[in-house]
Amino acid sequence: MSQYEIAVARYFEAWNATDPAARAEAVAAAWTEDGAYTDPLADVRGHEQLAEVIAGAHGQFPGFEFRHTGTVDGHHDTARFGWELVSAADGSAPVAGFDVITLAEDGRIRSVLGFLDRVPTA
């Protein structure tokens, strides 16, 4: 597994952690202490704010899981990948996007730029 695939796997562990303690641990494993996340709906920095954004997504979409789509494409300290938010109940995926991550020397994420390709209309 490449450094990019490892970083993306940790990223999804964090986004799919529903228990607050497990989420905090997964965020710390995935992001640097000053790690940033920016998408059209959020612009946060640091483990606490990252965990809050993830908790908010679970609050808005209970019973959903983030899943990686396609392949991870990376070079230098940057990688990109697609994802979707999937319902455990019926398999629907009302939200999908594409993220670009920048890695620190230790392999953790320094920053994420997220793009939303599909969002619910109502």
Residue frames as qw, qx, qy, qz and C-alpha x, y, z in Angstrom:
[[0.000, 0.890, 0.456, 0.000, 0.00, 0.00, 0.00],
 [0.409, 0.496, -0.023, 0.765, 1.37, 3.44, -0.93],
 [0.195, -0.168, -0.445, 0.858, 1.77, 6.32, 1.53],
 [0.322, -0.079, -0.192, -0.924, -1.22, 7.96, -0.16],
 [0.631, -0.257, -0.645, -0.346, -3.45, 4.91, 0.26],
 [0.477, -0.248, -0.674, 0.506, -2.44, 4.62, 3.92],
 [0.001, -0.084, -0.222, 0.971, -3.27, 8.29, 4.53],
 [0.483, -0.134, -0.370, -0.782, -6.64, 7.94, 2.78],
 [0.605, -0.270, -0.749, -0.017, -7.48, 4.80, 4.78],
 [0.309, -0.249, -0.559, 0.728, -6.78, 6.69, 8.02],
 [0.188, -0.029, -0.094, -0.977, -8.86, 9.60, 6.70],
 [0.593, -0.237, -0.534, -0.554, -11.88, 7.33, 6.23],
 [0.515, -0.264, -0.736, 0.351, -11.35, 5.73, 9.65],
 [0.086, -0.160, -0.346, 0.920, -11.68, 9.21, 11.14],
 [0.379, -0.031, -0.244, -0.892, -14.74, 10.15, 9.07],
 [0.661, -0.203, -0.626, -0.360, -16.48, 6.87, 9.94],
 [0.319, -0.069, -0.756, 0.567, -15.77, 6.91, 13.68],
 [0.369, -0.642, -0.419, -0.524, -19.05, 7.45, 15.52],
 [0.674, -0.601, -0.329, 0.277, -17.80, 7.10, 19.10],
 [0.009, 0.988, -0.106, 0.111, -16.28, 10.42, 20.29],
 [0.562, -0.650, 0.479, 0.181, -13.19, 8.80, 21.87],
 [0.747, 0.136, 0.546, 0.352, -12.53, 6.63, 18.82],
 [0.417, 0.851, 0.223, 0.229, -13.09, 9.65, 16.57],
 [0.201, -0.943, 0.262, 0.045, -10.56, 11.74, 18.53],
 [0.665, -0.381, 0.580, 0.278, -8.00, 8.94, 18.29],
 [0.678, 0.416, 0.513, 0.324, -8.63, 8.46, 14.55],
 [0.223, 0.967, 0.062, 0.107, -8.39, 12.20, 13.86],
 [0.369, -0.815, 0.421, 0.149, -5.05, 12.35, 15.70],
 [0.708, -0.110, 0.623, 0.314, -3.78, 9.37, 13.68],
 [0.573, 0.609, 0.468, 0.286, -4.90, 10.89, 10.36],
 [0.203, 0.910, 0.082, 0.353, -4.08, 14.61, 10.73],
 [0.451, 0.204, -0.378, 0.782, -1.18, 16.66, 12.04],
 [0.207, -0.485, -0.584, 0.617, -1.96, 18.71, 15.17],
 [0.128, 0.516, 0.033, -0.846, -2.59, 21.83, 13.07],
 [0.225, 0.189, 0.839, 0.458, -4.20, 19.90, 10.21],
 [0.312, 0.311, 0.053, -0.896, -6.81, 21.74, 8.18],
 [0.279, 0.378, 0.864, 0.181, -10.03, 20.77, 6.41],
 [0.222, 0.413, -0.011, -0.883, -11.77, 23.08, 3.93],
 [0.196, 0.357, 0.836, 0.367, -14.84, 22.37, 1.81],
 [0.089, -0.488, -0.350, -0.795, -17.82, 24.52, 0.72],
 [0.573, -0.665, -0.360, -0.315, -19.45, 24.06, 4.15],
 [0.740, -0.643, -0.029, 0.197, -16.49, 24.07, 6.56],
 [0.477, 0.671, -0.346, 0.451, -13.08, 25.62, 7.14],
 [0.726, -0.675, 0.077, -0.109, -11.49, 24.21, 10.30],
 [0.456, 0.581, -0.591, 0.325, -8.06, 23.60, 11.78],
 [0.161, -0.414, 0.740, -0.506, -6.81, 21.36, 14.58],
 [0.188, -0.069, -0.980, 0.009, -7.96, 18.04, 15.97],
 [0.162, 0.371, 0.677, -0.614, -10.85, 19.38, 18.05],
 [0.428, 0.479, -0.038, -0.766, -12.45, 21.31, 15.19],
 [0.338, 0.236, -0.810, -0.417, -11.89, 18.41, 12.79],
 [0.059, -0.178, -0.958, 0.215, -13.65, 16.03, 15.19],
 [0.281, 0.448, 0.434, -0.730, -16.54, 18.51, 15.52],
 [0.435, 0.398, -0.396, -0.704, -17.03, 18.69, 11.74],
 [0.295, 0.077, -0.936, -0.178, -17.05, 14.90, 11.52],
 [0.068, 0.301, 0.821, -0.480, -19.54, 14.65, 14.41],
 [0.364, 0.442, 0.110, -0.813, -21.73, 17.19, 12.63],
 [0.418, 0.254, -0.677, -0.549, -21.78, 15.07, 9.48],
 [0.206, -0.121, -0.967, 0.091, -22.86, 12.04, 11.51],
 [0.174, 0.381, 0.569, -0.707, -25.55, 14.13, 13.17],
 [0.434, 0.429, -0.167, -0.774, -26.90, 15.25, 9.82],
 [0.708, 0.266, -0.543, -0.365, -26.64, 11.77, 8.24],
 [0.548, -0.373, 0.683, -0.306, -27.10, 9.16, 10.98],
 [0.839, 0.118, 0.525, -0.082, -26.53, 5.60, 9.82],
 [0.664, 0.740, -0.109, 0.008, -24.41, 6.68, 6.85],
 [0.755, -0.392, 0.304, 0.429, -20.80, 5.73, 6.11],
 [0.243, 0.833, -0.350, -0.353, -18.16, 7.50, 4.03],
 [0.881, 0.052, 0.424, 0.204, -16.74, 5.24, 1.34],
 [0.165, -0.558, 0.511, 0.633, -13.79, 5.71, -0.94],
 [0.776, 0.545, 0.288, -0.135, -14.55, 5.49, -4.68],
 [0.615, 0.753, -0.213, 0.096, -12.10, 4.84, -7.47],
 [0.828, 0.016, -0.222, 0.514, -8.36, 4.91, -6.93],
 [0.354, -0.859, 0.022, 0.370, -6.04, 7.18, -5.00],
 [0.660, 0.594, 0.046, 0.458, -3.85, 9.25, -7.30],
 [0.435, -0.872, 0.030, 0.224, -0.80, 10.88, -5.74],
 [0.694, 0.440, -0.131, 0.554, 2.54, 12.51, -6.36],
 [0.187, 0.482, -0.382, 0.766, 5.04, 14.33, -4.16],
 [0.006, -0.074, -0.739, 0.669, 3.12, 15.23, -0.98],
 [0.486, 0.190, 0.075, -0.849, -0.33, 15.46, -2.61],
 [0.087, 0.143, 0.969, 0.181, -3.09, 12.96, -3.40],
 [0.494, 0.057, -0.053, -0.866, -6.65, 13.04, -4.70],
 [0.024, -0.139, -0.990, -0.008, -9.55, 10.63, -4.38],
 [0.457, -0.303, -0.338, -0.765, -13.32, 10.37, -4.66],
 [0.015, 0.088, 0.867, -0.490, -15.82, 9.41, -1.98],
 [0.433, -0.396, -0.449, -0.673, -19.53, 9.04, -1.32],
 [0.296, -0.165, 0.633, -0.696, -21.74, 9.02, 1.76],
 [0.464, -0.067, -0.798, -0.378, -23.72, 5.76, 1.76],
 [0.661, -0.332, 0.196, -0.643, -26.79, 4.77, 3.75],
 [0.107, -0.208, 0.962, -0.141, -26.45, 1.48, 5.64],
 [0.557, 0.274, 0.580, -0.528, -30.23, 1.06, 5.38],
 [0.726, 0.572, 0.327, -0.198, -30.76, 1.22, 1.62],
 [0.709, 0.006, 0.395, 0.584, -27.37, 1.79, -0.03],
 [0.300, 0.899, 0.234, 0.219, -28.30, 5.20, -1.37],
 [0.590, -0.194, -0.023, 0.783, -25.52, 7.76, -1.66],
 [0.132, 0.919, 0.371, 0.022, -27.01, 11.26, -1.59],
 [0.106, -0.947, 0.255, 0.165, -23.65, 12.98, -1.12],
 [0.890, 0.125, 0.151, 0.412, -20.45, 12.49, -3.10],
 [0.006, 0.977, -0.169, -0.132, -17.28, 14.42, -3.57],
 [0.796, 0.400, -0.167, 0.422, -13.63, 14.63, -4.36],
 [0.481, -0.861, 0.091, 0.136, -10.84, 15.53, -1.95],
 [0.613, 0.590, -0.326, 0.412, -7.24, 16.63, -2.36],
 [0.712, -0.690, -0.019, 0.127, -4.90, 16.03, 0.58],
 [0.355, 0.744, -0.460, 0.331, -1.44, 17.31, 1.36],
 [0.893, -0.315, -0.282, 0.151, 0.74, 15.10, 3.54],
 [0.289, -0.875, 0.384, -0.064, 3.30, 16.01, 6.17],
 [0.292, 0.566, -0.770, 0.022, 6.65, 14.23, 6.33],
 [0.308, -0.178, 0.864, -0.357, 5.26, 11.75, 8.89],
 [0.080, -0.178, -0.908, -0.370, 2.52, 10.67, 6.44],
 [0.064, 0.599, 0.680, -0.418, -0.32, 12.37, 8.29],
 [0.243, 0.727, 0.474, 0.434, -2.58, 14.85, 6.55],
 [0.269, -0.179, -0.155, 0.933, -1.58, 18.49, 6.72],
 [0.340, 0.323, 0.081, -0.880, -4.56, 19.79, 4.74],
 [0.327, 0.373, 0.855, 0.153, -7.68, 18.68, 2.89],
 [0.282, 0.251, -0.160, -0.912, -9.46, 20.58, 0.15],
 [0.332, 0.287, 0.894, -0.091, -12.89, 19.02, -0.33],
 [0.286, 0.119, -0.376, -0.873, -15.25, 19.42, -3.25],
 [0.507, 0.255, 0.709, -0.418, -18.92, 18.38, -3.23],
 [0.055, 0.073, -0.741, -0.665, -20.06, 16.83, -6.49],
 [0.427, -0.408, -0.684, -0.429, -23.49, 15.64, -5.35],
 [0.040, 0.007, 0.616, -0.787, -25.60, 17.04, -2.48],
 [0.074, 0.552, 0.826, -0.088, -29.24, 16.59, -1.48],
 [0.044, 0.428, 0.320, 0.844, -31.55, 19.24, -2.93],
 [0.481, -0.685, -0.309, -0.451, -33.95, 19.37, 0.01]]
